[in-house]
Amino acid sequence: MCKQKIQERIEDLTDYLWACEATENNPMPVKEIAAFLVMQEKSDSKPQTRKLIAMAIDKGHPIGSNNKGYFMLRTEKEMQKYLNNLMQRQIALSKRILGVYNAFHNRVC
């Protein structure tokens, strides 16, 4: 996909999330986003749609997510809450990485 087409898809995505008023409590499921964007994906996890969302975030669009879908971060308070959640997940993943590493190297054979 060319850069111009990607930018158009990002604009369609963000316009859709703003217009649908997707929020943390009422997020837009990735399947609905993919259907709106007419993304032809075989996988239920919609990797190309998720990649486009990541690109939108990289381009400066404040998109948050949870286990139910995606939403626009509309206020400073929402953004801080979301970033705190991401940091807690990062800490948990770091602990898991260390635990698996230690378990592997300290295993009894």
C-alpha distances in whole Angstrom, upper triangle without the diagonal:
4,7,8,6,6,10,11,10,12,15,15,16,18,20,20,22,24,25,26,28,27,29,30,33,31,27,24,23,20,21,21,18,16,18,18,14,14,12,13,15,18,19,21,20,17,15,11,13,15,13,11,15,15,13,15,18,17,16,20,20,23,22,24,25,28,28,28,24,23,25,25,27,29,32,34,36,33,31,34,34,31,31,34,33,30,33,35,32,32,36,36,33,35,38,37,35,39,41,39,39,43,43,42,44,47,47,50,50
4,6,5,6,9,10,11,12,14,15,16,18,20,21,23,24,26,27,29,28,30,32,34,32,29,26,26,23,23,24,20,19,21,20,16,17,15,17,18,22,23,25,23,20,18,14,16,18,15,13,16,17,13,15,18,17,16,19,20,23,23,25,26,29,30,30,27,25,26,25,28,30,32,33,36,33,31,34,35,31,31,35,34,31,34,36,34,33,37,37,35,36,40,39,37,40,42,41,41,45,45,44,46,49,49,53,53
4,5,5,6,9,10,10,12,14,15,16,18,20,21,22,24,26,27,26,28,30,33,31,27,25,25,22,24,24,20,19,21,20,16,18,17,19,20,23,24,26,24,20,19,15,16,17,14,12,15,15,11,12,16,14,12,16,17,20,20,23,25,28,30,29,26,23,24,23,25,27,29,30,33,30,28,31,32,29,29,32,32,29,31,34,32,31,35,36,33,35,38,38,36,39,41,40,40,44,45,44,46,49,49,53,53
4,5,5,6,9,10,11,12,14,15,16,18,20,21,22,24,26,26,28,30,33,30,27,25,25,23,24,23,20,19,21,19,15,17,17,19,21,24,25,27,25,22,20,17,17,19,16,13,16,17,13,13,17,16,13,16,17,21,21,24,25,29,30,30,26,23,24,23,25,26,29,30,33,31,29,32,33,30,30,34,33,31,33,36,34,33,37,38,36,37,41,40,39,42,44,43,43,47,48,47,49,52,52,56,56
4,5,5,6,9,10,10,12,14,15,16,18,20,21,22,24,24,27,28,31,28,25,22,23,20,21,20,17,16,17,16,12,13,13,15,17,21,22,23,22,19,18,14,14,16,14,11,14,16,13,13,17,16,14,17,17,20,20,23,24,27,28,27,24,22,22,22,24,26,29,31,33,30,28,32,33,29,30,33,32,30,33,35,33,33,37,37,35,37,40,39,38,41,43,42,43,46,47,46,48,51,51,54,55
4,5,5,6,9,10,10,12,14,15,17,18,20,21,23,22,24,26,28,26,23,20,20,17,19,19,15,14,16,15,12,13,12,15,16,20,20,21,20,16,15,11,11,13,11,8,11,12,9,9,13,13,11,14,14,17,17,20,21,24,25,25,21,19,20,19,22,23,27,28,30,27,25,28,29,26,26,30,29,26,29,32,29,29,33,33,31,33,36,35,34,38,40,38,39,42,43,42,45,47,48,51,51
4,5,5,6,9,10,11,12,14,15,16,18,20,21,21,23,25,28,26,22,20,21,19,20,20,16,16,18,16,13,15,15,18,19,23,23,24,22,19,18,14,14,15,13,10,11,13,9,8,12,12,9,12,12,16,16,19,21,24,26,25,21,19,19,18,20,21,24,26,28,26,24,27,28,25,25,29,28,26,29,32,30,29,33,34,32,34,37,37,36,39,41,40,41,44,45,44,46,49,49,53,54
4,5,5,6,9,10,10,12,14,15,16,18,20,20,23,25,27,25,22,19,20,18,19,18,15,15,16,13,11,13,13,17,19,22,23,24,22,19,18,15,14,16,15,11,13,15,12,11,14,15,12,15,14,17,17,20,21,25,26,25,21,19,19,18,21,22,25,27,29,26,25,29,29,26,27,31,30,28,31,33,32,32,35,36,34,36,39,39,38,41,43,42,43,46,47,47,49,51,52,55,56
4,5,5,6,9,10,10,12,14,15,16,18,18,20,22,25,22,19,16,17,15,16,15,11,11,13,11,7,10,10,13,15,19,19,20,19,15,15,12,10,12,11,8,10,12,10,9,13,14,12,14,13,16,15,18,19,22,23,22,18,16,16,16,19,21,24,26,28,25,24,27,28,24,25,29,28,26,29,31,29,29,33,33,32,34,37,36,35,39,40,39,40,44,44,44,46,49,49,52,53
4,5,5,6,8,10,11,12,14,15,17,16,18,20,23,21,17,15,16,14,16,15,11,12,14,12,10,13,12,16,17,21,21,21,19,16,15,12,10,11,11,7,7,10,8,6,9,11,9,11,9,12,11,15,16,20,21,20,17,14,14,13,16,18,21,22,24,22,20,24,24,21,22,26,25,23,26,28,26,26,30,31,29,31,34,34,33,36,38,37,38,42,42,42,44,47,47,51,51
4,5,5,6,8,10,11,12,14,15,15,18,20,23,21,18,16,18,16,18,16,13,14,15,13,11,14,15,18,20,23,23,23,22,19,18,16,13,15,14,10,11,13,11,8,12,13,11,12,10,13,13,16,18,21,23,22,18,15,14,13,16,17,20,22,24,22,20,24,25,22,23,27,26,25,28,30,29,29,33,33,32,34,37,37,36,40,41,41,42,45,46,46,48,50,51,54,55
4,6,5,6,9,10,10,12,14,14,17,20,22,19,17,14,16,14,15,13,10,11,12,9,7,11,12,16,18,21,22,21,20,17,17,15,12,14,14,11,11,14,13,10,14,16,14,15,12,14,13,17,18,21,22,20,17,14,14,13,17,18,21,24,26,23,22,26,26,23,25,28,27,26,29,31,29,30,34,34,33,35,38,37,37,40,42,41,42,46,46,46,48,51,51,54,55
4,6,5,6,9,10,11,12,12,14,17,19,16,13,11,12,11,13,11,7,9,11,8,7,11,11,15,16,20,19,18,17,14,15,13,9,11,12,8,8,11,11,8,11,14,12,13,10,12,10,13,14,17,19,17,13,11,11,11,14,16,19,21,23,20,19,23,23,20,21,25,23,22,26,27,26,26,30,30,29,32,34,34,34,37,38,38,39,42,43,43,45,47,47,51,52
4,5,5,6,8,10,11,10,13,15,18,16,13,11,14,13,15,13,10,13,14,12,11,15,15,19,20,23,22,21,20,17,17,16,12,13,14,11,9,12,11,8,10,13,11,11,7,9,8,12,13,17,19,17,14,10,9,8,11,12,16,18,20,17,16,20,20,18,19,23,22,21,24,26,25,26,29,30,29,31,34,34,34,37,38,38,39,42,43,43,46,48,48,52,53
4,6,5,6,8,10,11,14,17,19,16,14,13,15,15,17,14,11,14,15,11,11,15,16,20,21,25,24,23,22,19,20,18,15,16,17,14,12,15,15,11,14,16,14,14,11,12,12,15,16,19,21,19,16,13,11,10,13,13,17,20,22,19,19,22,23,21,22,26,25,24,27,29,28,29,33,33,32,35,37,37,37,41,42,42,43,46,47,47,49,51,52,55,56
4,5,5,6,8,9,12,15,17,14,12,10,12,12,13,10,8,11,12,8,9,13,14,18,19,22,22,20,20,17,19,17,13,15,16,13,12,16,16,13,15,18,16,16,12,13,12,14,15,18,19,17,13,11,10,10,14,14,18,21,22,19,19,23,23,20,23,26,24,24,27,29,27,29,32,32,32,34,37,36,37,40,41,40,42,45,45,46,48,50,50,54,55
4,6,5,6,6,9,12,13,11,9,7,11,11,13,11,8,12,13,11,11,15,16,19,20,23,22,20,19,17,18,17,13,14,16,13,11,14,15,12,13,16,15,14,11,11,9,11,12,14,16,14,11,8,6,6,10,11,15,18,19,15,16,19,19,17,19,22,21,20,24,25,24,26,29,29,29,31,34,33,34,37,38,38,40,42,43,43,46,48,48,51,52
4,6,5,7,9,13,14,12,11,11,14,15,17,14,12,16,16,13,14,18,19,23,24,27,26,24,23,21,22,20,17,17,19,16,14,16,17,13,14,17,16,14,11,11,10,12,14,17,19,17,14,11,8,7,10,9,13,16,17,15,15,19,19,17,20,23,22,22,25,27,26,27,30,31,31,33,36,35,36,39,40,40,42,45,45,46,48,50,50,54,55
4,5,8,11,15,16,13,12,11,15,16,17,14,12,16,16,12,14,17,19,23,24,27,26,24,24,22,23,22,18,19,21,18,16,19,20,16,17,21,19,18,14,14,13,15,17,19,21,18,15,13,11,10,13,12,16,19,20,18,19,22,22,21,23,26,25,25,28,30,29,31,34,34,34,36,39,38,39,42,43,43,45,48,48,49,51,53,53,56,58
4,5,9,12,13,10,9,8,12,13,14,11,11,14,14,11,14,17,18,22,22,25,24,22,21,20,22,21,17,18,20,18,16,19,20,17,18,21,21,19,16,15,13,14,15,17,18,15,13,11,9,10,13,13,16,20,20,17,19,22,21,19,22,25,23,24,27,28,27,29,32,32,32,35,37,36,38,41,41,41,43,46,46,47,49,51,51,54,55
4,6,10,11,8,8,9,13,15,17,14,13,17,17,15,17,20,21,24,25,27,26,24,23,21,23,23,19,19,21,19,16,19,20,17,17,21,20,18,15,13,12,13,14,15,17,15,13,11,8,8,10,10,13,17,17,14,16,19,18,17,20,22,21,22,25,26,25,28,30,30,31,33,35,35,36,39,40,40,42,45,45,46,49,50,50,53,55
4,7,8,6,5,6,10,12,14,12,11,15,16,14,16,19,19,23,22,25,23,21,19,19,20,20,16,16,19,17,14,17,19,16,16,19,19,18,14,12,10,10,10,12,14,11,9,7,5,6,9,10,13,16,16,13,14,17,16,14,18,20,18,19,22,23,22,24,27,27,27,30,32,32,33,36,37,37,39,41,41,42,45,46,47,50,51
4,5,5,5,8,11,14,16,14,14,18,19,17,19,22,22,25,25,27,25,22,21,20,22,22,18,17,20,19,15,17,20,17,16,20,20,18,14,12,10,9,9,10,13,11,9,8,5,6,7,8,11,14,13,9,12,14,13,11,15,17,15,16,20,20,20,22,25,25,25,28,30,30,31,34,34,35,37,39,40,41,43,45,45,48,50
4,6,5,9,11,14,17,16,15,19,20,19,21,24,23,26,25,27,25,22,20,20,21,22,19,17,20,19,16,17,20,18,16,20,21,19,16,12,10,8,7,7,10,9,8,8,6,8,8,10,12,14,12,8,11,13,10,9,13,14,12,14,17,17,17,19,21,21,22,25,26,26,28,31,31,32,34,36,36,38,40,41,42,45,47
4,6,10,12,15,17,16,17,20,21,20,22,25,25,28,26,28,26,22,21,21,23,24,21,20,23,22,19,21,23,21,20,23,24,22,19,16,14,11,10,9,11,9,10,10,9,11,12,13,14,16,14,11,14,16,13,12,16,17,14,17,20,19,19,22,24,23,24,27,28,28,30,33,33,34,36,38,38,39,42,43,43,46,48
4,7,9,13,14,13,14,17,18,17,19,22,22,25,24,25,24,20,19,19,22,22,19,18,21,21,17,20,22,20,19,23,24,22,18,16,13,12,11,10,11,8,8,9,8,11,12,13,16,18,17,13,16,18,16,14,18,19,17,19,22,22,21,24,26,25,26,29,30,30,32,35,35,35,38,40,39,41,44,45,45,48,49
4,6,9,12,10,10,14,15,14,16,19,19,22,21,22,20,17,16,16,18,19,15,14,18,17,14,16,19,17,16,20,21,19,16,14,10,9,7,8,9,6,5,5,5,9,11,13,16,18,17,13,15,17,15,13,17,18,16,17,20,20,19,22,24,24,24,27,29,28,29,32,33,33,35,38,37,38,41,43,42,46,47
4,6,8,7,7,10,11,11,13,15,15,18,17,19,18,15,14,13,16,16,12,12,16,15,12,15,17,15,16,19,20,19,16,14,11,10,9,10,10,7,5,5,6,10,13,15,18,20,20,16,17,20,18,16,19,21,19,19,22,23,21,23,26,26,25,29,30,29,31,34,34,34,36,39,38,39,42,44,43,47,48
4,5,5,7,9,10,11,13,14,14,16,15,16,14,11,11,10,13,14,11,11,15,14,12,15,17,16,17,20,21,21,18,17,13,12,9,10,9,6,4,6,9,13,16,18,21,23,23,19,19,22,20,17,20,22,19,19,23,23,21,23,26,25,24,27,29,28,29,32,32,32,34,37,36,37,40,41,41,44,45
4,5,5,6,9,10,10,12,11,13,12,13,12,9,8,7,10,10,7,7,11,11,10,12,15,14,15,18,19,19,17,16,13,12,10,11,10,8,6,7,10,14,16,19,22,24,24,20,20,23,21,18,20,23,20,19,23,23,20,22,26,24,23,27,29,27,28,31,32,31,33,36,35,36,39,40,40,43,44
4,5,5,6,9,10,10,9,11,10,11,10,8,8,7,11,11,9,10,13,13,13,16,18,17,18,21,22,23,20,20,16,16,14,14,13,10,9,11,14,17,20,22,26,28,27,24,24,27,25,22,24,26,23,23,26,27,24,26,29,27,26,30,31,29,30,34,34,33,35,38,37,37,41,42,42,45,45
4,5,5,6,9,10,10,12,12,14,14,11,12,10,13,13,10,12,15,14,13,16,18,17,18,22,22,22,19,19,16,16,14,15,14,11,9,10,12,15,19,21,24,27,26,23,23,26,25,22,24,27,24,24,27,28,25,27,31,30,29,32,34,32,33,37,37,36,38,41,40,41,44,46,45,48,48
4,5,5,6,8,9,12,12,15,14,12,12,9,12,11,7,9,12,11,10,13,15,13,15,18,18,19,16,16,13,14,13,14,15,12,9,9,11,13,17,19,22,25,25,21,21,25,23,20,23,25,23,22,26,27,24,26,29,29,28,31,33,31,32,36,36,35,37,40,40,40,43,45,45,48,48
4,5,5,6,5,8,8,11,11,10,10,7,10,9,6,9,11,10,10,14,15,14,17,19,19,20,18,19,15,16,15,17,16,14,12,12,14,16,20,22,26,28,28,25,24,27,26,23,25,28,25,24,28,28,26,27,31,30,28,31,34,32,32,36,36,35,37,40,40,39,42,45,44,47,47
4,5,5,6,8,10,12,13,12,13,10,13,12,10,13,15,13,14,17,18,17,20,22,22,23,20,21,18,19,18,19,18,16,14,14,16,18,22,24,27,30,30,27,27,30,29,26,28,31,28,27,31,32,29,31,34,33,32,35,37,35,35,39,40,38,40,43,43,43,46,48,47,50,50
4,5,8,11,13,15,16,15,15,13,15,13,11,13,15,13,13,17,17,16,19,21,20,21,18,19,17,18,18,19,19,17,14,14,15,16,20,22,25,28,29,25,25,29,28,25,27,30,28,27,31,32,30,31,34,34,33,36,38,36,37,40,41,40,42,45,45,45,48,50,49,52,53
4,5,9,11,14,15,15,15,12,13,11,8,12,13,10,11,15,15,14,17,19,18,20,17,19,16,18,18,20,20,18,15,14,16,17,20,22,26,28,29,26,25,29,28,25,27,30,28,27,30,32,29,30,34,33,32,35,37,36,36,39,40,39,41,44,44,44,46,49,48,51,52
4,6,9,12,14,14,15,11,14,11,10,13,15,13,14,18,17,17,20,22,21,23,21,22,20,21,20,22,22,20,17,17,19,20,24,26,29,32,33,29,29,32,31,28,30,33,31,29,33,34,31,32,36,35,34,37,39,37,37,41,42,40,42,45,45,44,47,49,49,52,52
4,6,10,11,12,12,8,10,8,7,11,12,10,12,15,15,16,18,20,20,22,20,21,19,20,19,21,21,19,16,16,18,20,24,26,29,31,32,29,28,31,30,27,28,31,29,27,31,32,29,30,34,33,31,34,36,34,34,38,38,37,38,42,41,41,44,46,45,48,48
4,7,9,11,12,9,11,9,9,13,13,13,15,18,18,19,21,23,23,25,23,25,22,23,22,23,22,21,19,19,22,24,27,29,33,35,36,32,31,34,33,30,31,34,31,30,33,34,31,32,35,34,32,35,37,35,35,38,39,37,39,42,41,41,44,46,45,48,48
4,6,8,9,6,8,7,8,11,12,13,15,17,17,19,21,22,23,25,23,25,21,22,20,21,20,19,17,18,21,23,27,29,33,34,35,31,30,33,32,28,30,32,29,27,31,31,28,29,32,31,29,32,34,32,31,35,36,33,35,39,38,37,40,42,41,44,44
4,7,9,8,9,10,11,13,15,16,18,19,20,22,24,25,26,28,27,27,24,24,22,22,21,20,19,20,23,26,29,32,35,37,37,33,32,35,34,30,31,34,31,29,32,32,29,30,33,31,29,32,34,31,31,35,35,33,35,38,37,36,39,41,40,43,42
4,5,6,7,9,11,12,13,15,16,18,19,21,22,24,25,27,25,26,22,22,19,19,17,17,16,18,22,24,27,30,33,35,34,31,30,32,31,27,29,30,27,26,29,29,25,26,30,28,25,29,30,28,28,31,31,29,31,34,33,32,36,38,37,39,39
4,5,8,11,11,11,14,16,16,17,20,21,22,24,25,27,24,24,21,20,17,17,14,14,13,16,19,22,25,28,31,33,32,28,28,30,29,25,27,29,25,24,27,27,24,25,28,26,25,28,29,27,27,31,31,29,31,34,33,33,36,38,37,39,39
4,6,9,9,8,11,13,13,14,17,18,19,20,23,24,22,22,18,17,14,14,12,12,11,14,17,20,23,26,29,30,29,26,25,27,26,22,24,25,22,20,24,24,20,22,25,23,21,24,26,24,24,28,28,26,28,31,31,30,33,35,34,37,38
4,6,5,6,9,10,11,12,14,16,17,19,20,22,20,20,17,17,14,15,14,14,12,13,16,19,22,25,28,29,29,26,25,27,26,23,24,26,23,21,25,25,22,23,27,25,23,26,28,26,26,30,30,29,31,34,33,33,36,38,37,40,40
4,5,5,6,9,10,10,12,14,15,16,18,20,19,19,16,17,15,16,15,16,14,14,17,20,22,25,28,29,29,26,24,27,26,22,23,25,23,20,23,24,21,21,25,24,21,24,27,24,24,28,29,27,28,32,31,31,34,36,35,39,39
4,5,5,6,9,10,10,12,14,15,16,19,17,19,16,17,16,18,18,18,15,15,18,19,22,25,28,29,30,26,25,28,27,23,24,27,24,22,25,27,23,24,27,27,24,27,30,28,27,31,32,30,31,35,35,34,37,39,39,42,42
4,5,5,6,9,10,11,13,14,15,17,15,16,13,14,13,15,15,15,12,11,14,16,19,22,25,26,27,23,22,25,24,21,22,25,23,21,24,25,22,23,27,26,24,27,30,28,28,31,32,31,32,36,36,35,38,40,40,43,44
4,5,5,6,9,10,11,12,14,16,14,14,11,12,11,13,13,13,10,10,13,15,17,20,23,24,25,21,20,22,22,18,19,21,19,17,20,22,19,19,23,22,20,23,26,24,24,28,29,28,29,32,32,32,35,37,37,40,41
4,5,5,6,9,10,10,12,14,14,15,13,14,13,16,16,17,14,13,15,16,19,22,24,25,26,23,21,23,23,20,20,23,21,18,21,23,20,20,24,24,21,24,26,25,24,28,29,28,29,32,33,32,35,37,37,41,41
4,5,5,6,9,10,10,13,11,13,11,13,14,17,18,18,14,12,14,15,17,20,23,24,25,22,20,23,23,20,20,24,22,20,23,25,22,22,26,26,24,26,29,28,28,31,33,31,33,36,36,36,38,41,41,44,45
4,5,5,6,9,10,11,9,10,8,10,10,13,15,15,11,9,11,11,14,17,19,20,22,18,17,20,20,16,17,20,19,16,20,22,19,20,23,24,22,24,27,26,26,30,31,30,32,35,35,35,37,40,40,44,44
4,5,5,6,9,10,9,10,9,10,11,14,16,16,13,11,13,13,14,18,20,20,22,19,16,19,19,16,15,19,17,15,17,20,18,17,21,22,20,22,25,24,23,27,29,28,29,32,33,33,35,37,38,41,42
4,5,5,6,9,9,11,10,13,14,17,19,20,16,14,15,14,16,19,21,22,23,21,18,21,22,18,18,21,21,18,20,23,21,20,24,25,23,25,28,27,26,30,32,31,31,35,36,35,37,40,40,44,45
4,5,5,7,6,8,8,11,13,17,19,19,15,12,12,11,13,15,18,19,21,18,16,19,20,17,17,21,20,18,20,23,21,21,25,26,24,26,29,29,28,32,33,33,34,37,38,38,40,42,43,46,47
4,5,5,5,6,6,9,11,15,17,18,15,11,12,10,11,14,16,16,18,16,13,16,17,14,13,17,17,14,17,20,18,18,22,23,21,23,26,26,26,29,31,31,31,34,35,36,37,40,41,44,45
4,5,7,9,10,12,14,18,20,21,18,15,15,14,14,17,19,18,21,19,15,18,19,16,15,19,19,16,18,21,20,19,22,24,22,23,27,27,26,28,31,30,31,34,35,35,37,39,40,44,45
4,6,9,11,14,16,20,23,23,20,16,16,14,15,17,18,19,21,19,16,19,21,18,17,21,21,19,21,24,23,22,26,27,26,27,30,30,29,32,35,34,35,38,39,39,41,43,44,48,49
4,6,9,12,15,19,22,22,19,15,14,12,12,13,15,15,18,16,13,16,18,16,15,19,19,17,19,22,22,21,24,26,25,26,30,30,29,32,34,34,35,38,39,39,41,43,45,48,50
4,6,9,13,16,19,19,16,12,11,8,9,11,13,14,16,14,12,15,17,14,14,18,18,17,19,22,21,21,25,26,25,27,30,30,30,33,35,35,36,38,40,40,42,44,45,48,50
4,7,10,14,17,17,14,10,9,6,5,8,10,11,13,10,8,12,13,10,11,15,15,14,16,19,19,19,22,23,23,25,28,28,28,31,33,33,34,37,38,39,40,42,43,47,48
4,7,11,14,14,10,7,6,5,6,9,12,13,14,11,9,13,13,10,11,15,14,13,16,18,17,18,21,22,21,24,26,26,27,30,31,31,33,35,36,37,39,41,41,45,46
4,7,11,11,9,6,5,6,6,10,12,13,13,9,8,11,10,7,9,12,10,10,13,15,14,15,18,19,19,21,23,23,24,27,28,29,30,33,33,34,37,38,39,42,44
4,7,8,6,4,6,9,9,13,15,16,15,12,11,13,12,8,11,13,10,10,14,14,13,15,18,17,17,20,22,22,23,26,27,27,29,31,31,32,35,36,37,40,42
4,5,6,7,9,11,12,15,17,18,16,13,13,15,12,9,12,13,10,10,14,13,12,14,17,16,16,19,21,20,22,25,25,25,28,30,30,31,34,35,35,38,40
4,6,9,11,15,16,19,20,21,20,16,17,18,15,13,15,16,12,13,16,15,13,16,18,16,16,20,21,20,22,25,24,24,27,29,29,30,33,34,34,37,38
4,7,10,14,15,18,20,22,20,16,17,19,17,14,17,18,15,15,19,18,16,19,22,20,20,24,25,23,25,28,28,28,31,33,32,33,37,38,37,40,41
4,7,11,13,16,18,20,19,15,16,18,16,13,16,18,15,15,19,19,17,19,22,21,21,24,26,24,26,29,29,29,31,34,34,34,37,39,39,42,43
4,7,10,13,15,17,17,13,13,16,15,12,14,17,14,14,18,19,17,19,22,22,21,24,26,25,27,30,30,30,32,35,35,36,38,40,40,43,45
4,6,9,12,14,14,11,11,14,13,11,14,16,15,15,18,19,18,20,23,23,23,26,28,28,29,32,33,33,35,37,38,38,41,42,43,46,48
4,6,9,12,12,9,9,13,13,11,13,16,15,15,18,20,20,21,24,25,25,27,29,29,30,33,34,35,36,39,39,40,43,44,45,48,50
4,6,8,9,6,6,9,10,8,10,13,13,14,16,18,18,20,22,23,24,26,28,28,29,32,33,34,35,38,39,40,42,43,44,48,49
4,7,8,7,7,11,12,11,13,16,16,17,19,21,22,23,25,26,27,29,31,32,33,35,37,37,39,41,42,43,45,47,48,51,53
4,5,5,6,9,10,11,12,14,15,17,18,20,21,23,24,26,27,29,31,32,33,35,36,38,39,41,42,43,45,46,48,51,53
4,6,5,6,9,10,10,12,14,15,16,18,20,21,22,24,26,27,29,30,31,33,34,36,37,39,40,42,43,45,46,50,52
4,5,5,6,9,10,11,12,14,15,17,19,20,21,23,24,26,27,29,30,32,33,35,36,38,39,41,42,43,45,48,50
4,6,5,6,9,10,11,12,14,15,17,18,20,21,23,24,26,27,29,31,32,33,35,36,37,39,41,42,43,46,49
4,5,5,6,9,10,11,12,14,15,16,18,20,21,22,24,26,27,29,30,31,33,35,36,37,39,40,42,45,47
4,5,5,6,9,10,10,12,14,15,16,18,20,21,23,24,26,27,29,30,31,33,34,36,38,39,40,44,46
4,6,5,6,9,10,11,13,14,16,17,19,20,21,23,24,26,27,29,30,32,33,35,37,37,39,42,44
4,5,5,6,9,10,11,12,14,15,17,18,20,21,23,25,26,27,29,30,31,33,35,36,37,41,43
4,5,5,6,9,10,10,12,14,15,16,18,20,21,23,24,26,27,29,30,31,33,34,36,39,41
4,5,5,6,9,10,11,12,14,15,17,18,20,21,23,24,26,27,29,30,32,33,34,38,40
4,5,5,6,9,10,11,12,14,16,17,18,20,21,23,24,26,27,29,31,31,32,36,38
4,5,5,6,9,10,10,12,14,15,16,18,20,21,22,24,25,27,29,30,31,35,37
4,5,5,6,9,10,10,12,14,15,17,18,20,21,23,24,26,27,28,30,33,36
4,5,5,6,9,10,11,12,14,16,17,18,20,21,22,24,26,27,28,31,34
4,5,5,6,9,10,10,12,14,15,16,18,20,21,22,24,25,26,30,32
4,5,5,6,9,10,10,12,14,15,16,18,20,21,23,24,25,29,31
4,5,5,6,9,10,11,12,14,15,17,18,20,21,22,24,27,30
4,5,5,6,9,10,10,12,14,15,16,18,20,21,22,25,28
4,5,5,6,9,10,10,12,14,15,16,18,20,21,24,26
4,5,5,6,9,10,11,12,14,15,17,18,20,23,26
4,5,5,6,9,10,10,12,14,15,16,18,21,24
4,5,5,6,8,10,10,12,14,15,16,19,22
4,5,5,6,9,10,11,12,14,15,19,21
4,6,5,6,8,10,11,12,14,18,20
4,5,5,6,8,10,10,12,15,18
4,5,5,6,9,10,10,14,16
4,6,5,6,9,10,14,16
4,5,5,6,8,12,14
4,6,5,6,9,12
4,6,5,9,10
4,6,9,11
4,7,9
4,6
4
